[in-house]
Amino acid sequence: MKPNFPFIPYGRQAIDQADIDSVVECLQSDFLTQGPKVPEFEQAVASYCGAEFALALNSATSALHVACLALGLGEGDYLWTTPNTFVASANCGLYCGAKVDFVDINPATYNLCVEKLVEKLAVAKEQGNLPKVLVAVHFAGQSCEMEKIAALAKEYDFKVIEDASHAIGGSFQGKKIGGCQYSDITVFSFHPVKIITTAEGGMITTNSKQLADKIELLRSHGITRQVEKLAETSRNQIWFYEQQTLGFNYRMTDLQAALGISQMQKIDEFVAKRREIAAIYDKSLQKLADSGLLVLPAQAENTASAFHLYPVLLAADIRTQVFEFLRSKNIGVNVHYIPVHTQPFYQALGFKPGDFLNAENYYAKTISLPIHPGLSLEQQEFVVASLEQALGQALEQAGKV
Ligand SMILES: *Cc1c(COP(=O)(O)O)cnc(C)c1O
């Protein structure tokens, strides 16, 4: 076994001199926030994704919150999402006073299962508690079955938010995620472990002018200064602004946008590198998969993942041991995700283990291997060799070999 490397994280930002220069230039400019960099970044993301509007926010969590508000989610409504996600995909419903429920995952893709959704919608229709909003999470960077989801949204009259926090640069049916062909709103995250980063940051894309206008108000205190949006009596007062709704300070700074603009120039390179790493894992781990010791992440038809994550499944009884062994080798494996409904906060709302078994079974077996643009081939080979070693040891101890 090769010597240990310094800690190899599961995900990490890739920052180069151009990124640094872009931020420094902004620091030396007139605007640290509310300047020209935010609209420039928004334009870059909108045109990359093929969406009409893009709105930058200070996080994907804020973006999910205002997306729900703009879609009219409120008390007495339901938001549905997948349990196999970060808590923010569900919390946004609770922020709005709505109730949250979950649709179990497809055991092949780990994304929300469309067949389960169909069943659950039929029951909800009977009971009169259909969702107002569905948050479809593109887990690991792989798109959900958006065309089918959009057809159901039409049939049952609910709105669709794509939580594409993992998935900028990915595509569905050959089109970039974020174009909102099959949804009302798409949300991206720019946290450092995601595909591109602005340190903290998020983005909404939409093709609806009405939604874009609402979101613009909500992200900045509910205040507008645009003359054509002011009451007639205020229009001749040049200093005037109006608070028209209850909004928040969810703005992205120009420093962050300057970083984002620079990162966007490398997005295709980043995603290509992630796909290359995934392909190497696929190839190196195929033997273990063939012997039934491991399940590789399956790729569905019509999708091209951005590979935010590379989750592999192991037998549940050896997962923890393998995880601990890899951590002892300074390999920053992780687990995505603890099913949201099993969190204490959600259990206090009435959910319990056993409610969404596919997500729970997946969780019991999964390990996310390191994948990010800075991961070297040498490091990746070390991860693979360590995983093989860990599996060998664990199986021996479990008396399986
Ligand atoms: C990271 C993440 C979020 C939250 O993103 P922030 O920008 O950190 O607020 C939401 N949903 C999913 C699926 C995520 O992975």
The ligand as a Tripos MOL2 file, in Angstrom:
@<TRIPOS>MOLECULE
LIG
   15    15     1     0     0
SMALL
NO_CHARGES

@<TRIPOS>ATOM
      1 C1        -26.1160   21.9110   -0.8400 C.3       1 LIG1
      2 C2        -27.5690   21.6300   -0.9960 C.ar      1 LIG1
      3 C3        -28.5630   22.5560   -0.6480 C.ar      1 LIG1
      4 C4        -28.2680   23.8150    0.0940 C.3       1 LIG1
      5 O1        -27.3520   24.6180   -0.5510 O.3       1 LIG1
      6 P1        -26.7620   25.9060    0.1770 P.3       1 LIG1
      7 O2        -26.2480   26.7210   -0.9680 O.co2     1 LIG1
      8 O3        -25.6730   25.3950    1.0700 O.co2     1 LIG1
      9 O4        -27.8300   26.5650    0.9270 O.co2     1 LIG1
     10 C5        -29.8790   22.2680   -0.9430 C.ar      1 LIG1
     11 N1        -30.2250   21.1000   -1.5240 N.ar      1 LIG1
     12 C6        -29.3020   20.1800   -1.8440 C.ar      1 LIG1
     13 C7        -29.7510   18.9110   -2.5090 C.3       1 LIG1
     14 C8        -27.9560   20.4020   -1.5670 C.ar      1 LIG1
     15 O5        -27.0510   19.4610   -1.8490 O.3       1 LIG1
@<TRIPOS>BOND
     1     1     2 1
     2     2     3 ar
     3     2    14 ar
     4     3     4 1
     5     3    10 ar
     6     4     5 1
     7     5     6 1
     8     6     7 2
     9     6     8 1
    10     6     9 1
    11    10    11 ar
    12    11    12 ar
    13    12    13 1
    14    12    14 ar
    15    14    15 1
@<TRIPOS>SUBSTRUCTURE
     1 LIG1         1 GROUP 0 **** ****
